């Protein structure tokens, strides 16, 4: 997803005729000379030489290409490489940063890069390149597929995303030359995808800068107004901030704490988001300044916290201990909010030097710092775990857009920390439910989940989890995911696994239905499914480019193919093999029998609510399977012209002991307690009321609309007779889809 090269694709120089240009690689640009000085500080001389060779190769490949700003295009890869060098990445990553656009914007191939610079660097470049040669149905689908490719490359080598984030940062810094509409689109994409990835990887400085640049380009007027307000407030509050900083620096040594104290102004985007989310004006946002206290070790963190709380009163509920329970991206700090002079709230972060390194550079600290191997390995394990979850999401998500949706859900910040019965801590996105927790424990636990206990009490699966909750999942061997879970599952893994299971279940059911439909359609030809030869099947599949019979059955069950046409072609192929013309006299096709409990491949229409005993007819809806209606359904009347999709269906003589929803409409005279008497009459016939609504009629009458659950048509008749016996009932009938009674 190389969406913004600020001028992508790079344009060749526009001139009236060819102009002689000396080889770009014959001299080193000033930018690369500065980059070279930077990498010489930590790379071996032979590695510096390889990086310089990559620069020459990139400069020659991009010769004649310019950015919209007018700069030579090679200035962009050099800038990206310089940002990557700030993290002290190795020579392979630096080479990939210099070459990251050559496969996309020039005729250089992956094989050439492999031969010149090695397989690893070539793979990194490939992971960063767009899928330009594939045709997509929409811009959104192309974006999602490119993003999926990049994330999967990242899962195998984290340097891919680090280079990509550096690429995005430089493009955002030089976005001023683009059209306003494109600037807004790129800024929005950065806010939705790249900034959250930087946050998830713990690259805090990069995360904040991407947010600021996106805010400035997405809402330039709001950015300028807010920046002006901050400049004005800065002068008014400078004295107070200086007083707080001096008092902290004075108090900590009195407690025997050696510390570095930093005052900082909060970022514009963070202030803007707080104003939007809490509906505040700028004057109501008081805590625009914060302080950071950096100490020697963990005990000093808690000691410093005590010293600060002895100076200024803490705000209740505003203390967070990310030392004991680090964030998912490895971030550790103590956070507290104090009431400073003149009642001004002051946010303070307390952390060690090592924690500060990780807070600013996240996973890049693997290359930058080596002091605390235990902390770094824990961070790497968390990152590895997240990357593995991306691979799992990829394997269960059918389309790239679905994969992107799942990943974006997991990227947005806001976490709650919950415990398993054995005390293991799980970090979950805000709004997560026990269903999300079950899938976080294990996919099988999620698929077999039936109930949960939160803090020892049985609770609904849709309950929102809170910090500190202890969650126990109750499972059953034969339980399956419920489609309703998708309405409240929060995490990408849970939603992906539920959808994956339901798709497979629908496939099995649609295959079984497709076999029954085809068998029915073959009867007029004097054939059954078992009589169709392998020759006939092979010919049919080959002519239509289909891999297997199962795919045909699935398409039939989902309404993507018409059974009568497939049956006719199979019969023709069968006759061709036997050498006889098709002279079989048509026979009645017979009806498909319906139990009402087939699952997702067979659905009872909501417009007419058919129940056992009703005359019924089916229609094949593309991608949804067989939908069953009553014969007199108004919706089916509109489809009379499309007879090819009609299917004869009938109820089985023995129907499962399930209940069917059906609507009844009762017109009553207005009287006190009439609703209770009608409801009681329904209940006396062993019938459950699903829902009820009232319509005020004219004069002395009211219409009551009930959705009730019955076993069959005879059960419904008993219910309606019982309701008629209520004295105030004037008329009762079965509700039609248009709200009228029959």
KEKOL-147695 format. One line per field, with one value per residue (C-alpha): residue number from 1; x, z, y. Coordinates in nm, 3 decimals. Layout:
// KEKOL-147695
pos = NUM	... .
X = X	... .
Z = Z	... .
Y = Y	... .
END
This chain:
// KEKOL-147695
pos = 1	2	3	4	5	6	7	8	9	10	11	12	13	14	15	16	17	18	19	20	21	22	23	24	25	26	27	28	29	30	31	32	33	34	35	36	37	38	39	40	41	42	43	44	45	46	47	48	49	50	51	52	53	54	55	56	57	58	59	60	61	62	63	64	65	66	67	68	69	70	71	72	73	74	75	76	77	78	79	80	81	82	83	84	85	86	87	88	89	90	91	92	93	94	95	96	97	98	99	100	101	102	103	104	105	106	107	108	109	110	111	112	113	114	115	116	117	118	119	120	121	122	123	124	125	126	127	128	129	130	131	132	133	134	135	136	137	138	139	140	141	142	143	144	145	146	147	148	149	150	151	152	153	154	155	156	157	158	159	160	161	162	163	164	165	166	167	168	169	170	171	172	173	174	175	176	177	178	179	180	181	182	183	184	185	186	187	188	189	190	191	192	193	194	195	196	197	198	199	200	201	202	203	204	205	206	207	208	209	210	211	212	213	214	215	216	217	218	219	220	221	222	223	224	225	226	227	228	229	230	231	232	233	234	235	236	237	238	239	240	241	242	243	244	245	246	247	248	249	250	251	252	253	254	255	256	257	258	259	260	261	262	263	264	265	266	267	268	269	270	271	272	273	274	275	276	277	278	279	280	281	282	283	284	285	286	287	288	289	290	291	292	293	294	295	296	297	298	299	300	301	302	303	304	305	306	307	308	309	310	311	312	313	314	315	316	317	318	319	320	321	322	323	324	325	326	327	328	329	330	331	332	333	334	335	336	337	338	339	340	341	342	343	344	345	346	347	348	349	350	351	352	353	354	355	356	357	358	359	360	361	362	363	364	365	366	367	368	369	370	371	372	373	374	375	376	377	378	379	380	381	382	383	384	385	386	387	388	389	390	391	392	393	394	395	396	397	398	399	400	401	402	403	404	405	406	407	408	409	410	411	412	413	414	415	416	417	418	419	420	421	422	423	424	425	426	427	428	429	430	431	432	433	434	435	436	437	438	439	440	441	442	443	444	445	446	447	448	449	450	451	452	453	454	455	456	457	458	459	460	461	462	463	464	465	466	467	468	469	470	471	472	473	474	475	476	477	478	479	480	481	482	483	484	485	486	487	488	489	490	491	492	493	494	495	496	497	498	499	500	501	502	503	504	505	506	507	508	509	510	511	512	513	514	515	516	517	518	519	520	521	522	523	524	525	526	527	528	529	530	531	532	533	534	535	536	537	538	539	540	541	542	543	544	545	546	547	548	549	550	551	552	553	554	555	556	557	558	559	560	561	562	563	564	565	566	567	568	569	570	571	572	573	574	575	576	577	578	579	580	581	582	583	584	585	586	587	588	589	590	591	592	593	594	595	596	597	598	599	600	601	602	603	604	605	606	607	608	609	610	611	612	613	614	615	616	617	618	619	620	621	622	623	624	625	626	627	628	629	630	631	632	633	634	635	636	637	638	639	640	641	642	643	644	645	646	647	648	649	650	651	652	653	654	655	656	657	658	659	660	661	662	663	664	665	666	667	668	669	670	671	672	673	674	675	676	677	678	679	680	681	682	683	684	685	686	687	688	689	690	691	692	693	694	695	696	697	698	699	700	701	702	703	704	705	706	707	708	709	710	711	712	713	714	715	716	717	718	719	720	721	722	723	724	725	726	727	728	729	730	731	732	733	734	735	736	737	738	739	740	741	742 .
X = 0.000	0.248	-0.028	0.177	0.515	0.422	0.412	0.360	0.399	0.714	0.702	0.984	1.126	0.894	1.098	1.061	1.323	1.573	1.830	2.170	2.208	2.534	2.505	2.343	2.558	2.884	2.858	2.722	2.438	2.469	2.178	2.356	2.683	2.499	2.339	2.678	2.826	2.533	2.568	2.950	2.899	2.753	2.805	3.117	3.307	3.212	2.842	2.874	3.016	2.714	2.474	2.664	2.639	2.263	2.247	2.424	2.192	1.881	2.001	2.062	1.726	1.533	1.735	1.503	1.225	1.112	0.876	0.590	0.803	1.062	1.331	1.510	1.311	1.612	1.595	1.293	1.462	1.764	1.538	1.361	1.696	1.808	1.499	1.562	1.927	1.806	1.684	2.026	1.875	2.119	2.269	2.006	1.726	1.913	1.964	1.593	1.503	1.714	1.562	1.205	1.052	1.266	1.048	0.733	0.850	1.118	1.182	1.408	1.295	1.318	1.562	1.801	1.786	1.850	2.155	2.299	2.206	2.104	1.779	1.692	1.700	1.509	1.238	1.209	1.166	0.909	0.710	0.700	0.597	0.242	0.041	0.011	-0.023	-0.340	-0.681	-0.914	-1.283	-1.238	-0.978	-1.077	-1.013	-0.674	-0.580	-0.687	-0.498	-0.180	-0.213	-0.260	0.053	0.257	0.135	0.207	0.558	0.588	0.484	0.787	1.025	0.945	1.187	0.925	0.687	0.966	1.079	0.718	0.650	0.964	0.842	0.500	0.653	0.868	0.572	0.359	0.634	0.637	0.263	0.220	0.271	-0.025	-0.383	-0.606	-0.835	-0.539	-0.381	-0.702	-0.728	-0.365	-0.397	-0.711	-0.540	-0.245	-0.474	-0.670	-0.383	-0.023	-0.042	-0.218	0.046	0.323	0.142	0.097	0.471	0.554	0.703	0.561	0.751	0.661	0.299	0.257	0.418	0.202	-0.107	-0.002	0.080	-0.246	-0.449	-0.278	-0.354	-0.702	-0.836	-0.597	-0.829	-0.899	-0.528	-0.437	-0.710	-0.604	-0.231	-0.303	-0.501	-0.211	0.041	-0.179	-0.228	0.145	0.226	-0.047	0.055	0.434	0.478	0.263	0.439	0.780	0.673	0.556	0.877	1.094	0.898	0.927	1.301	1.337	1.119	1.263	1.622	1.472	1.336	1.675	1.563	1.796	1.577	1.556	1.236	1.098	0.807	0.613	0.320	0.053	0.013	-0.252	-0.424	-0.458	-0.614	-0.844	-0.960	-1.033	-1.240	-1.440	-1.494	-1.590	-1.765	-1.534	-1.424	-1.050	-1.086	-1.229	-0.922	-0.698	-0.436	-0.245	0.088	0.246	0.568	0.791	1.010	1.291	1.456	1.716	1.508	1.159	1.161	1.250	0.939	0.707	0.911	0.884	0.509	0.485	0.690	0.466	0.146	0.283	0.326	-0.002	-0.328	-0.387	-0.712	-0.908	-0.934	-0.657	-0.373	-0.256	0.018	0.167	0.476	0.295	0.080	0.257	0.058	0.044	0.312	0.556	0.499	0.571	0.517	0.332	0.065	-0.092	-0.286	-0.230	-0.413	-0.143	-0.138	-0.461	-0.646	-0.474	-0.461	-0.110	-0.039	0.289	0.457	0.724	0.953	1.311	1.567	1.522	1.144	1.185	1.392	1.124	0.840	0.995	1.127	0.923	1.032	1.311	1.480	1.579	1.838	1.904	1.945	2.069	2.079	1.782	1.759	1.468	1.246	1.336	1.272	0.929	0.846	0.966	0.750	0.441	0.516	0.577	0.247	0.064	0.231	0.132	-0.227	-0.210	-0.120	-0.412	-0.649	-0.522	-0.590	-0.951	-1.047	-1.190	-1.128	-0.864	-1.127	-1.247	-0.887	-0.828	-1.147	-1.033	-0.683	-0.814	-1.039	-0.735	-0.514	-0.716	-0.596	-0.790	-0.736	-0.882	-0.691	-0.874	-0.769	-0.823	-0.925	-0.555	-0.449	-0.307	-0.345	-0.508	-0.498	-0.821	-0.950	-1.199	-1.554	-1.446	-1.688	-1.646	-1.668	-1.353	-1.184	-1.276	-1.112	-0.810	-0.759	-0.788	-0.992	-1.145	-1.251	-1.426	-1.599	-1.726	-1.826	-2.181	-2.171	-1.938	-1.877	-1.744	-1.604	-1.782	-2.130	-2.304	-2.330	-2.453	-2.191	-2.259	-2.143	-1.870	-1.550	-1.398	-1.047	-0.968	-1.252	-1.185	-1.343	-1.424	-1.553	-1.796	-1.776	-1.975	-1.841	-2.108	-2.156	-2.095	-2.050	-2.372	-2.416	-2.551	-2.201	-2.089	-2.307	-2.097	-1.762	-1.497	-1.160	-1.050	-0.961	-1.305	-1.493	-1.268	-1.303	-1.683	-1.720	-1.485	-1.690	-2.023	-1.891	-1.781	-2.114	-2.300	-2.083	-2.169	-2.540	-2.549	-2.373	-2.637	-2.919	-2.762	-2.760	-3.131	-3.218	-3.023	-3.179	-3.522	-3.434	-3.303	-3.632	-3.805	-3.512	-3.564	-3.237	-3.114	-2.791	-2.646	-2.701	-2.491	-2.167	-1.814	-1.787	-2.091	-1.964	-1.611	-1.747	-1.979	-1.707	-1.449	-1.686	-1.766	-1.417	-1.529	-1.295	-1.530	-1.888	-1.886	-1.847	-2.148	-2.360	-2.256	-2.347	-2.684	-2.755	-2.659	-2.868	-2.571	-2.675	-3.020	-3.085	-3.297	-3.012	-2.745	-2.977	-3.039	-2.663	-2.585	-2.864	-2.729	-2.378	-2.522	-2.714	-2.401	-2.211	-2.486	-2.530	-2.907	-3.106	-3.286	-3.636	-3.722	-4.071	-4.078	-4.190	-4.306	-4.001	-4.142	-4.090	-3.800	-3.901	-3.838	-3.803	-3.758	-3.433	-3.187	-2.972	-2.828	-2.876	-3.257	-3.427	-3.790	-3.897	-3.957	-4.221	-4.480	-4.340	-4.435	-4.510	-4.562	-4.902	-4.888	-4.879	-4.526	-4.298	-3.924	-3.710	-3.334	-3.172	-2.824	-2.559	-2.818	-2.964	-3.327	-3.588	-3.927	-4.249	-4.621	-4.808	-5.004	-4.704	-4.716	-4.338	-4.352	-4.624	-4.372	-4.133	-4.379	-4.190	-3.872	-4.002	-3.653	-3.570	-3.886	-3.851	-4.139	-4.110	-4.328	-4.312	-4.193	-4.467	-4.262	-4.120	-3.861	-3.992	-3.887	-4.098	-4.171	-4.228	-4.558	-4.741	-5.102	-5.302	-5.578	-5.833	-5.983	-6.218	-6.043	-6.080	-5.867	-5.654	-5.738	-5.371	-5.316	-5.626	-5.519	-5.164	-5.301	-5.518	-5.210	-5.006	-5.283	-5.240	-4.871	-4.753	-4.464	-4.491	-4.176	-4.284	-4.592	-4.671	-4.984	-5.138	-5.393	-5.699	-5.978	-6.234	-6.271	-6.047	-5.678	-5.476	-5.239	-4.957	-4.804	-4.513	-4.574	-4.398	-4.603	-4.528	-4.746	-5.064	-5.291	-5.119	-5.172	-5.542	-5.583	-5.412	-5.640	-5.954	-5.840	-5.790	-6.134	-6.292	-6.167	-6.480	-6.313	-6.164	-6.340	-6.126	-5.812	-5.607	-5.262	-5.042	-4.922	-4.589	-4.759	-4.901	-5.261	-5.445	-5.564 .
Z = 0.000	-0.120	-0.137	-0.109	-0.260	-0.283	-0.654	-0.695	-0.958	-1.012	-1.326	-1.578	-1.650	-1.881	-2.153	-2.525	-2.613	-2.470	-2.240	-2.171	-1.802	-1.646	-1.443	-1.112	-0.926	-1.026	-0.723	-0.373	-0.287	0.025	0.181	0.128	0.263	0.586	0.588	0.534	0.832	1.042	0.951	0.979	1.353	1.398	1.081	0.966	0.672	0.435	0.522	0.462	0.119	0.039	0.140	-0.080	-0.373	-0.317	-0.326	-0.664	-0.798	-0.675	-0.811	-1.157	-1.151	-1.063	-1.295	-1.472	-1.218	-1.001	-0.713	-0.738	-0.532	-0.815	-0.620	-0.779	-0.684	-0.524	-0.242	-0.106	-0.062	0.093	0.344	0.428	0.476	0.707	0.927	0.937	1.032	1.337	1.469	1.393	1.160	0.984	0.635	0.475	0.595	0.487	0.139	0.120	0.227	-0.056	-0.308	-0.178	-0.488	-0.770	-0.831	-0.837	-1.031	-1.264	-1.470	-1.207	-1.109	-0.785	-0.949	-1.031	-0.674	-0.538	-0.761	-0.672	-0.304	-0.171	-0.110	0.223	0.094	-0.219	-0.005	0.203	-0.112	-0.248	0.076	0.035	-0.331	-0.456	-0.642	-0.950	-1.201	-1.047	-1.146	-0.858	-0.853	-0.650	-0.496	-0.151	-0.253	-0.403	-0.086	0.133	-0.076	-0.074	0.301	0.350	0.147	0.347	0.685	0.593	0.483	0.815	1.002	0.859	0.894	1.116	0.921	0.642	0.853	1.007	0.658	0.551	0.853	0.775	0.413	0.530	0.774	0.505	0.267	0.538	0.607	0.237	0.168	0.107	-0.269	-0.320	-0.411	-0.105	-0.177	-0.203	0.111	0.303	0.171	0.258	0.600	0.676	0.570	0.795	1.094	1.034	0.963	0.995	1.316	1.502	1.375	1.504	1.839	1.848	1.789	2.065	1.831	2.037	1.879	1.529	1.634	1.767	1.464	1.220	1.414	1.414	1.041	0.959	1.165	0.993	0.645	0.714	0.902	0.820	0.947	1.278	1.318	1.272	1.508	1.780	1.731	1.771	2.093	2.229	2.154	2.336	2.638	2.648	2.751	3.017	3.178	3.141	3.496	3.650	3.453	3.555	3.919	3.907	3.732	3.992	4.286	4.150	4.091	4.447	4.619	4.463	4.598	4.946	4.921	4.806	4.444	4.158	3.859	3.528	3.505	3.168	3.104	2.783	2.596	2.489	2.117	1.921	1.793	2.146	2.265	1.959	2.010	2.378	2.281	2.028	2.248	2.562	2.382	2.539	2.428	2.433	2.748	2.925	2.842	3.133	3.123	2.811	2.994	3.135	3.310	3.276	3.563	3.465	3.755	3.809	3.888	3.957	4.338	4.266	4.044	4.334	4.573	4.329	4.310	4.689	4.681	4.416	4.597	4.911	4.713	4.520	4.577	4.323	4.121	4.228	3.954	3.745	3.861	3.625	3.700	3.368	3.552	3.707	3.397	3.082	2.773	2.485	2.298	2.593	2.728	3.101	3.321	3.625	3.532	3.782	3.756	4.027	4.119	4.078	4.161	4.088	4.050	3.720	3.659	3.584	3.432	3.536	3.392	3.596	3.440	3.432	3.162	2.997	3.001	2.841	2.557	2.490	2.523	2.251	2.011	2.087	1.889	1.728	2.069	1.972	1.743	1.947	2.307	2.468	2.839	2.967	2.776	2.991	2.910	2.544	2.504	2.670	2.427	2.133	2.252	2.264	1.918	1.783	1.936	1.763	1.429	1.458	1.522	1.190	1.011	1.185	1.079	0.722	0.713	0.833	0.646	0.303	0.140	0.182	0.284	0.562	0.678	0.684	0.887	1.148	1.175	1.210	1.499	1.689	1.610	1.779	2.131	2.455	2.663	2.961	3.163	3.278	3.453	3.389	3.687	3.722	3.744	3.391	3.263	2.925	2.757	2.562	2.354	2.526	2.481	2.470	2.587	2.727	2.368	2.283	2.596	2.505	2.162	2.318	2.537	2.243	1.926	2.050	2.375	2.173	1.938	2.233	2.456	2.601	2.911	3.135	3.492	3.564	3.915	4.010	3.885	3.579	3.325	2.963	2.693	2.566	2.897	2.854	3.043	3.288	3.428	3.690	3.599	3.650	3.361	3.347	3.023	3.039	2.737	2.599	2.371	2.099	2.114	1.807	1.751	1.737	1.449	1.706	1.859	1.565	1.695	2.012	1.949	1.957	1.863	1.511	1.610	1.756	1.460	1.209	1.375	1.411	1.045	0.939	1.129	0.995	0.637	0.667	0.826	0.545	0.289	0.432	0.449	0.100	-0.046	0.111	-0.014	-0.360	-0.387	-0.299	-0.550	-0.831	-0.756	-0.781	-1.111	-1.262	-1.208	-1.523	-1.724	-1.573	-1.381	-1.024	-0.896	-0.845	-1.214	-1.351	-1.480	-1.413	-1.788	-1.771	-1.459	-1.599	-1.925	-1.738	-1.497	-1.777	-1.998	-1.712	-1.563	-1.220	-1.000	-0.828	-0.785	-0.437	-0.587	-0.812	-0.520	-0.313	-0.595	-0.633	-0.261	-0.250	-0.554	-0.776	-1.035	-1.142	-1.080	-1.397	-1.621	-1.449	-1.466	-1.840	-1.917	-1.713	-1.885	-2.228	-2.130	-2.003	-2.328	-2.530	-2.350	-2.402	-2.768	-2.741	-2.802	-2.507	-2.558	-2.191	-2.124	-1.853	-1.516	-1.217	-1.038	-0.690	-0.400	-0.163	0.192	0.458	0.833	0.924	1.112	0.825	0.920	0.718	0.373	0.415	0.558	0.645	0.495	0.745	0.523	0.566	0.848	0.707	0.966	0.929	0.770	0.545	0.167	0.080	-0.213	-0.227	-0.420	-0.472	-0.368	-0.507	-0.238	0.034	-0.047	-0.041	0.103	0.192	0.157	0.194	-0.135	-0.091	0.011	-0.155	-0.204	-0.400	-0.619	-0.744	-0.850	-1.069	-1.384	-1.270	-1.260	-1.309	-0.947	-0.799	-0.618	-0.512	-0.140	0.121	0.494	0.625	0.797	1.117	1.194	1.468	1.804	1.725	1.752	1.460	1.476	1.335	1.356	1.466	1.464	1.720	1.705	2.049	2.212	2.452	2.806	3.117	3.132	2.779	2.685	2.994	2.914	2.552	2.659	2.920	2.657	2.436	2.726	2.824	2.485	2.567	2.337	2.397	2.308	2.139	2.101	2.114	1.981	1.983	1.726	1.846	1.627	1.560	1.832	2.078	1.911	1.937	1.720	1.904	1.697	1.850	1.734	1.890	1.872	1.762	1.662	1.351	1.186	1.420	1.726	1.580	1.524	1.892	2.000	1.781	1.911	2.266	2.193	2.023	2.353	2.514	2.536	2.407	2.093	1.777	1.510	1.493	1.199	1.091	1.014	0.658	0.563	0.498	0.853	0.752	0.899	0.684 .
Y = 0.000	0.260	0.517	0.830	0.896	1.262	1.253	0.880	0.759	0.969	1.176	1.194	1.538	1.729	1.903	1.974	1.714	1.469	1.630	1.478	1.390	1.268	0.945	1.038	0.787	0.955	1.186	1.151	1.386	1.599	1.405	1.073	1.213	1.298	0.952	0.790	0.975	0.849	0.480	0.481	0.532	0.181	-0.028	-0.213	-0.056	-0.340	-0.290	0.086	0.001	-0.222	0.057	0.304	0.060	0.042	0.423	0.433	0.160	0.346	0.682	0.532	0.345	0.663	0.889	1.135	1.090	1.379	1.432	1.682	1.921	1.921	1.733	1.434	1.125	0.954	1.210	1.020	0.677	0.850	1.028	0.700	0.526	0.807	0.761	0.385	0.448	0.643	0.305	0.149	-0.111	-0.341	-0.307	-0.535	-0.305	0.010	-0.137	-0.224	0.131	0.276	0.034	0.020	0.185	0.044	-0.265	-0.051	0.252	0.114	-0.199	-0.358	-0.710	-0.902	-1.144	-0.856	-0.728	-1.078	-1.116	-0.773	-0.733	-1.074	-1.259	-1.093	-0.734	-0.839	-1.001	-0.684	-0.473	-0.718	-0.696	-0.316	-0.316	-0.270	-0.531	-0.312	-0.594	-0.740	-0.603	-0.513	-0.431	-0.112	0.119	-0.012	-0.373	-0.283	-0.094	-0.386	-0.643	-0.433	-0.389	-0.762	-0.839	-0.588	-0.716	-1.077	-0.977	-0.795	-1.110	-1.289	-0.991	-0.692	-0.470	-0.447	-0.241	-0.033	0.072	0.127	0.349	0.554	0.580	0.700	0.951	1.116	1.129	1.292	1.548	1.647	1.632	2.008	1.979	1.743	1.834	1.901	1.603	1.364	1.510	1.441	1.086	1.004	1.170	0.969	0.644	0.731	0.794	0.472	0.233	0.351	0.557	0.269	0.023	0.254	0.268	-0.111	-0.155	0.096	0.359	0.643	0.937	0.818	0.756	1.110	1.275	1.076	1.185	1.551	1.554	1.373	1.620	1.915	1.778	1.639	1.943	2.233	2.508	2.335	2.266	2.634	2.759	2.513	2.588	2.959	2.891	2.682	2.961	3.207	2.978	2.900	3.257	3.264	2.937	2.954	3.086	2.811	2.535	2.668	2.677	2.312	2.198	2.377	2.232	1.875	1.915	2.044	1.779	1.459	1.500	1.557	1.202	1.071	1.029	1.115	1.200	1.385	1.592	1.699	1.935	1.878	2.024	1.779	1.719	1.908	1.595	1.454	1.783	1.793	1.434	1.504	1.809	1.604	1.296	1.494	1.783	2.043	2.387	2.463	2.674	2.366	2.152	2.236	1.960	2.064	2.030	1.717	1.617	1.314	1.192	0.952	0.763	0.489	0.179	0.044	0.106	0.469	0.496	0.418	0.634	0.927	0.869	0.903	1.223	1.379	1.279	1.447	1.772	1.790	1.604	1.322	1.312	0.996	0.733	0.890	0.661	0.384	0.132	0.019	-0.109	-0.403	-0.460	-0.330	-0.235	-0.481	-0.283	-0.315	0.038	0.076	0.385	0.508	0.763	1.001	1.327	1.591	1.910	2.176	2.548	2.743	2.411	2.324	1.944	1.816	1.474	1.307	0.996	0.817	0.557	0.424	0.507	0.165	0.204	0.546	0.398	0.137	0.391	0.608	0.343	0.027	-0.278	-0.072	-0.085	-0.442	-0.278	0.038	-0.077	-0.395	-0.303	-0.501	-0.828	-0.954	-0.654	-0.657	-1.028	-0.987	-0.707	-0.916	-1.208	-0.984	-0.848	-1.199	-1.312	-1.027	-1.099	-1.465	-1.357	-1.167	-1.491	-1.664	-1.384	-1.416	-1.790	-1.748	-1.427	-1.491	-1.153	-0.884	-0.626	-0.856	-0.909	-0.532	-0.482	-0.737	-0.587	-0.231	-0.341	-0.470	-0.170	0.102	0.181	0.146	-0.166	-0.348	-0.608	-0.920	-1.239	-1.608	-1.830	-1.924	-1.558	-1.515	-1.156	-1.091	-0.751	-0.696	-0.401	-0.175	-0.306	-0.672	-0.941	-1.295	-1.422	-1.223	-1.358	-1.717	-1.682	-1.509	-1.818	-2.060	-2.098	-2.427	-2.260	-1.989	-2.236	-2.448	-2.156	-2.170	-1.947	-1.749	-1.644	-1.294	-1.259	-1.581	-1.479	-1.622	-1.340	-1.303	-1.354	-1.000	-0.843	-0.581	-0.668	-0.421	-0.379	-0.643	-0.882	-1.253	-1.443	-1.813	-1.967	-2.262	-2.493	-2.786	-3.058	-3.018	-2.640	-2.421	-2.044	-1.844	-1.593	-1.344	-1.327	-1.112	-0.828	-0.793	-0.967	-0.692	-0.845	-0.929	-1.287	-1.359	-1.210	-1.386	-1.728	-1.696	-1.600	-1.879	-2.140	-2.011	-2.008	-2.370	-2.464	-2.289	-2.469	-2.812	-2.727	-2.574	-2.882	-3.110	-2.886	-2.866	-3.247	-3.260	-2.984	-3.151	-3.489	-3.327	-3.155	-3.484	-3.672	-3.532	-3.677	-4.023	-4.002	-3.988	-3.840	-4.188	-4.275	-3.988	-4.138	-4.017	-3.936	-3.706	-3.532	-3.486	-3.340	-3.104	-2.983	-2.941	-2.737	-2.497	-2.474	-2.601	-2.806	-3.051	-3.173	-3.023	-2.675	-2.739	-2.861	-2.559	-2.318	-2.487	-2.469	-2.099	-2.017	-1.929	-2.191	-2.312	-2.686	-2.732	-2.607	-2.820	-3.124	-3.068	-3.043	-3.355	-3.547	-3.440	-3.555	-3.886	-3.940	-3.854	-4.130	-4.388	-4.291	-4.243	-3.924	-3.770	-3.914	-3.961	-3.829	-3.563	-3.689	-3.490	-3.353	-3.401	-3.164	-3.097	-3.181	-2.918	-2.973	-2.606	-2.670	-2.713	-2.413	-2.126	-2.287	-2.303	-1.996	-1.932	-1.598	-1.317	-1.155	-1.434	-1.656	-2.002	-2.271	-2.650	-2.710	-2.403	-2.458	-2.345	-2.272	-2.205	-1.962	-1.969	-1.640	-1.591	-1.636	-1.705	-2.044	-2.158	-1.922	-2.072	-1.867	-1.935	-1.984	-1.663	-1.448	-1.105	-1.107	-1.432	-1.281	-1.024	-1.303	-1.494	-1.397	-1.574	-1.932	-2.075	-1.995	-2.150	-2.480	-2.707	-2.773	-2.940	-3.002	-3.336	-3.535	-3.548	-3.204	-3.142	-3.017	-2.665	-2.349	-2.118	-1.744	-1.620	-1.287	-1.241	-0.918	-0.868	-0.584	-0.514	-0.268	-0.031	-0.156	-0.170	-0.490	-0.611	-0.663	-0.879	-1.091	-1.148	-1.235	-1.477	-1.649	-1.698	-1.837	-2.083	-2.254	-2.330	-2.051	-1.811	-1.440	-1.309	-0.946	-0.724	-0.376	-0.160	0.071	0.325	0.287	0.529	0.576	0.289	0.028	-0.070	-0.312	-0.548	-0.705	-1.019	-1.232	-1.575	-1.913	-2.216	-2.575	-2.587	-2.459	-2.658	-2.511	-2.161	-2.237	-2.334	-2.011	-1.800	-1.978	-1.909	-1.538	-1.511	-1.615	-1.290	-1.070	-0.749	-0.911	-0.790	-0.955	-1.174	-1.286	-1.393	-1.093	-1.048	-0.895	-0.559	-0.551	-0.650	-0.947	-1.237 .
END
